[in-house]
Amino acid sequence: MLESSGSASAAPKFDLVDEILALKKSRNAVLLAHYYQEGDIQDLADFVGDSLQLSQAAATTNADVIVFAGVHFMAETAKIVNPDKIVVLPDLEAGCSLADQCPADRFADFIAAHPGHKVVSYINCSAAVKALSDVICTSSNAVDMVNLFPKDQPLIFAPDRNLGAYVQKQAGRDLVLWNGACQVHEVFSERKLIALKVQHPDAVVLAHPECEPPVLRHADVIGSTAAILNHAVSSPKSTFIVVTESGILHQMRKAAPDKTFIPAPPEANCACNECPFMKRNTLEKLHAALRDLQPRIELPEDVRQAALRPIQRMLARDLTAA
């Protein structure tokens, strides 16, 4: 359950950053930001990362307040592992198209229709779906989490069918896939990607495994957001076509300013390679969240405890941990 109150008004632009920094200190707050946030928010964050890195940071923070500049399933995860801390999300409408495609009641029916199956759920899902799962995974560790189970153990993988198909291929085993997809990653154009490769024949194509299979087959490197960033920085190559949400380019350009990063275009002539939910968070809303300690993330305790167990198994890489 998510609750909101308080005004979203903010300090004048000229002192907004100073106000945020002062509030962070006075609140003993930590600001966690996903790579897909706007650059000005990333630059203020105490930690910037992908879903796995942010989960690990949330699980180990000593702060009294966690401000999560991301989307609500991420803030829920922070609350699941930190029940005694205040967790705020600058905009409660910062949701996730993938998580929304997997309602907990329908997923429970899906599980019931596949008796004997264990459930591996991508972290991009609600707390209620996590509570129905045996283990959580991220794009960084999905193959490893699947491989924790014996080869003869039937598995459901949810909610992303594209990541599931990639994991299925990498792990060499059949998975029952929930039919969901990220609205950003499914819009990348194979046709336009091929055209970019022709224009930049020496470019390395970096793609996130949430992309559709026709796009992934043109990728030189497939990996999580963090893996894509790390490869771009360490590679001797100088030009990269990046097939994921374009917010990651901010960190890429900071880490490797001498290299060229080209965002892959969507099929339509739009900014569809930007997540509209991630971009709902702004400096003004971040300031208001720190000032008012709202909107807060609250969860029913039974749901939180049930969701905690599969997250603990992921963090421990141990199916018996909980």
C-alpha positions in Angstrom: 0.0 0.0 0.0 1.4 3.4 -1.0 0.4 6.6 0.9 1.0 10.2 0.0 0.5 13.5 1.6 2.0 17.0 1.7 2.8 19.6 -0.9 5.2 19.2 -3.9 6.2 22.9 -3.8 9.9 23.5 -3.6 12.6 26.1 -3.0 13.6 28.5 -5.7 15.7 27.0 -8.4 18.9 28.9 -7.5 19.1 27.3 -4.0 17.3 24.0 -4.7 20.5 21.9 -4.7 21.8 23.5 -1.5 18.4 22.9 0.1 18.4 19.3 -0.8 22.0 18.7 0.4 21.1 20.5 3.7 17.9 18.4 4.2 19.8 15.2 3.4 22.3 16.0 6.2 19.7 17.1 8.8 17.4 14.0 8.1 20.3 11.6 8.0 19.0 10.6 4.6 20.5 8.6 1.8 19.6 9.3 -1.8 19.6 6.2 -4.0 19.1 6.8 -7.7 18.7 4.5 -10.7 20.7 4.9 -13.8 17.6 5.9 -15.7 17.0 9.1 -13.6 17.7 12.6 -15.0 21.4 13.5 -14.8 20.8 16.3 -12.2 19.3 13.7 -9.8 22.1 11.2 -10.4 24.7 13.8 -9.6 23.1 14.5 -6.2 22.7 10.8 -5.3 24.8 9.1 -2.6 24.6 5.9 -4.7 23.7 5.4 -8.4 23.1 1.9 -9.7 21.0 -0.8 -11.3 18.3 -2.7 -9.5 20.7 -5.3 -7.9 23.2 -2.6 -6.8 20.4 -0.5 -5.3 18.9 -3.5 -3.5 22.3 -4.2 -2.0 22.7 -0.5 -1.0 19.3 -0.4 0.6 20.0 -3.5 2.6 23.2 -2.1 4.1 22.5 1.6 4.7 22.7 3.2 8.1 20.6 6.1 7.2 17.3 6.9 9.0 15.6 8.0 5.8 15.9 6.4 2.3 14.9 8.6 -0.6 14.5 6.4 -3.6 14.8 8.2 -6.9 13.5 5.4 -9.1 10.1 3.8 -9.4 7.8 2.4 -6.8 8.8 -1.3 -6.9 12.3 -0.2 -6.1 11.2 1.9 -3.2 9.0 -1.0 -2.0 12.1 -3.2 -2.1 13.9 -0.7 0.1 11.0 -0.8 2.6 10.9 -4.6 2.5 14.5 -4.8 3.7 14.2 -1.8 6.0 10.9 -1.9 7.9 12.1 0.5 10.6 13.3 3.2 8.2 11.4 5.9 6.5 11.3 5.3 2.8 10.1 8.0 0.5 9.5 8.2 -3.3 9.5 11.7 -4.8 6.5 10.8 -7.0 4.1 8.0 -6.3 3.0 8.0 -9.9 6.5 6.8 -10.8 5.3 3.3 -11.5 6.5 0.6 -13.9 4.7 -0.7 -17.1 6.2 -4.2 -16.5 5.2 -4.5 -12.9 1.7 -3.2 -13.8 1.3 -6.1 -16.3 1.5 -8.7 -13.5 -1.3 -8.2 -11.0 -0.8 -10.3 -7.9 -4.2 -12.0 -8.1 -3.8 -13.0 -11.7 -0.2 -14.2 -11.0 -1.5 -16.3 -8.1 -3.9 -18.0 -10.4 -1.1 -18.6 -12.9 1.0 -20.3 -10.3 -1.9 -22.4 -9.2 -2.3 -23.5 -12.8 1.3 -24.8 -12.8 1.5 -27.1 -9.7 5.0 -28.2 -8.7 6.7 -25.2 -10.2 8.9 -22.9 -8.3 8.8 -19.2 -9.0 11.6 -16.9 -10.0 10.4 -13.3 -10.2 12.3 -10.4 -11.8 12.6 -7.6 -9.2 10.5 -5.4 -11.5 7.3 -6.5 -9.8 5.1 -5.4 -6.9 5.7 -6.4 -3.3 2.6 -8.6 -3.5 4.1 -10.6 -6.5 7.4 -10.9 -4.7 5.5 -12.4 -1.8 4.3 -15.2 -4.1 7.8 -15.9 -5.3 10.5 -18.4 -4.3 13.4 -16.2 -5.3 13.9 -12.7 -6.8 16.3 -11.9 -9.5 17.6 -8.9 -11.4 18.9 -8.7 -14.9 22.4 -8.9 -13.4 21.9 -12.3 -11.7 18.8 -13.9 -13.3 20.8 -16.7 -14.9 22.5 -17.5 -11.6 19.2 -17.4 -9.7 17.6 -19.9 -12.1 20.6 -22.1 -11.9 20.3 -22.3 -8.1 17.5 -24.8 -8.7 18.0 -28.4 -9.8 17.8 -29.0 -13.5 14.7 -31.1 -13.1 12.8 -28.5 -11.0 10.1 -26.9 -13.2 10.2 -23.1 -13.0 8.0 -20.1 -13.6 9.8 -16.9 -14.7 7.9 -13.6 -14.4 7.1 -11.0 -15.3 9.3 -10.2 -18.3 9.0 -12.6 -21.2 12.1 -11.1 -23.0 14.4 -11.4 -20.1 12.9 -14.9 -19.4 13.6 -16.0 -23.0 17.2 -14.7 -22.7 17.7 -16.5 -19.4 16.1 -19.7 -20.8 18.7 -19.7 -23.6 21.6 -18.9 -21.3 20.7 -21.4 -18.7 19.8 -24.1 -21.2 16.5 -25.0 -19.6 12.8 -24.6 -20.2 10.9 -21.9 -18.2 7.2 -21.1 -18.1 7.1 -17.4 -18.9 4.6 -14.8 -17.8 3.7 -12.7 -20.8 4.9 -9.2 -19.7 7.3 -6.7 -21.2 8.9 -3.3 -20.5 7.3 -0.6 -22.6 10.7 1.1 -23.2 12.7 -2.0 -24.1 10.1 -3.5 -26.5 10.0 -0.3 -28.7 13.5 -0.4 -30.0 13.6 -0.8 -33.7 15.6 -3.6 -35.3 15.4 -1.8 -38.7 16.8 1.4 -37.2 19.4 -0.5 -35.2 20.7 -2.1 -38.4 20.8 1.3 -40.1 22.9 2.6 -37.2 25.3 -0.3 -37.5 25.8 0.5 -41.2 26.5 4.1 -40.3 28.9 3.1 -37.5 30.5 -0.2 -38.6 33.0 -0.1 -35.8 30.5 0.6 -33.0 29.8 -2.0 -30.3 26.1 -2.7 -29.7 25.3 -2.9 -26.0 21.8 -4.1 -25.2 19.7 -4.9 -22.2 18.1 -8.4 -22.1 14.6 -6.9 -21.7 14.8 -6.0 -25.4 12.9 -8.1 -27.9 14.9 -11.1 -29.4 15.1 -9.6 -32.9 17.0 -6.6 -31.4 19.2 -8.8 -29.1 20.5 -10.8 -32.0 22.3 -7.7 -33.3 24.0 -7.0 -29.9 27.6 -7.6 -29.3 27.1 -7.4 -25.5 23.9 -8.2 -23.6 23.8 -7.3 -20.0 22.3 -5.4 -17.1 22.5 -1.6 -17.0 25.6 -1.9 -14.8 27.2 -4.5 -17.0 26.6 -2.3 -20.1 28.2 0.7 -18.3 31.2 -1.3 -17.1 31.8 -2.8 -20.5 31.7 0.5 -22.2 34.2 2.0 -19.8 36.7 -0.9 -19.9 36.5 -1.6 -23.6 39.3 -0.4 -25.9 36.6 0.5 -28.4 35.5 4.1 -28.7 32.0 4.1 -30.2 28.9 2.3 -28.7 25.3 2.0 -29.7 23.3 1.7 -26.5 20.0 -0.2 -26.5 18.4 0.6 -23.2 16.8 3.5 -21.5 18.8 6.6 -22.4 19.4 7.8 -18.8 22.4 5.5 -18.6 24.2 7.7 -21.1 24.8 10.3 -18.4 27.0 8.0 -16.4 28.6 6.6 -19.5 29.7 10.1 -20.6 30.9 10.9 -17.2 32.9 7.7 -16.9 34.3 7.8 -20.4 34.1 11.4 -21.8 36.5 10.5 -24.7 34.1 7.9 -26.1 31.0 8.2 -28.3 27.6 6.8 -27.1 24.7 6.7 -29.5 21.2 5.9 -28.1 19.4 3.3 -30.1 16.1 4.8 -31.5 12.6 3.4 -31.1 10.5 2.4 -34.1 8.3 5.5 -33.8 9.5 9.1 -34.0 9.2 9.8 -30.3 11.2 9.8 -27.0 10.0 6.2 -26.3 13.5 5.2 -25.4 13.0 7.2 -22.2 11.0 5.8 -19.3 8.2 8.2 -18.5 7.8 6.8 -15.0 11.5 7.3 -14.1 11.4 10.8 -15.5 8.5 11.8 -13.2 11.0 12.4 -10.4 12.4 15.9 -10.4 14.6 18.0 -8.2 11.5 19.9 -7.0 9.8 16.7 -5.9 13.0 15.3 -4.4 13.2 18.5 -2.3 9.6 18.2 -1.2 10.0 14.5 -0.3 13.0 15.3 2.0 11.3 18.3 3.5 8.0 16.6 4.3 9.1 13.0 4.5 6.3 12.2 2.1 5.1 10.3 0.1 6.1 7.4 2.2 6.1 3.7 1.2 4.1 1.5 3.6 3.4 -2.2 3.3 1.2 -4.7 5.2 3.5 -6.6 7.5 2.5 -10.0 6.2 3.2 -9.0 2.6 6.5 -7.4 3.6 7.7 -10.5 5.5 6.6 -12.9 2.7 8.4 -10.6 0.1 11.5 -10.4 2.2 12.3 -14.1 2.1 12.9 -14.4 -1.7 14.9 -11.1 -1.6 17.1 -12.5 1.1 17.6 -15.7 -1.0 18.7 -13.5 -3.9 21.1 -11.4 -1.8 22.6 -14.5 -0.2 22.5 -16.5 -3.4 21.1 -19.3 -1.3 17.6 -20.9 -1.7 17.6 -21.8 2.0 18.2 -18.3 3.2 15.3 -16.5 4.8 
